[in-house]
Every structure is written in C-alpha cells, then in structure tokens.
Amino acid sequence: MRKWWWKIRFTLQAALFPIICIQFIRTLFLPNPFDVFLMFVFFLAYLGFLFNVY
C-alpha cells in the first residue's frame, strides 16, 4: 500500500470507534433507513480495520 495510508490508518481506526458509538445512540433515538445504513457502513469499515483488510 501507499506510504501515506500506513500513516493515517491507525488514526482513522481510533477515530471511527467514537463515531460508531455516537451513530449508534442516534440510531436508537431517531431510527431511519439512512441512519441504519450509515451505521452498517461504519461497522463494516471498523471490522475491515480490525481484520487488517485495509
């Protein structure tokens, strides 16, 4: 992979977890299809970081 990606990869992984938590709370109180889809995308991205897909 490119050198710049290896530099920001762990920063994105660390920033994604609080965003997922906030999105989860928002989805609990105001559920709509867009929020559920966005939560799913964030979750898949986080799993990709955990399993070193990216």
C-alpha positions, -999 to +999 in steps of 0.1 A: +000+000+000+010+036-002+031+051+024+006+078+034-021+052+040+000+034+066+005+067+084-032+076+088-046+041+091-044+038+128-057+073+133-088+065+113-094+033+132-091+052+165-115+079+153-140+055+139-150+039+172-164+071+189-182+079+156-198+045+157-209+050+193-224+084+186-242+070+155-255+040+175-271+063+200-285+085+173-299+054+155-316+043+188-334+075+193-342+086+157-341+055+135-345+059+098-332+039+069-303+063+062-290+061+098-292+023+098-273+021+065-247+046+078-243+025+110-238-006+089-212+010+067-192+023+098-194-011+113-181-028+082-153-003+079-143-009+115-143-046+110-121-041+080-096-022+101-097-049+129-091-078+104-064-058+085-083-058+052-072-022+045 
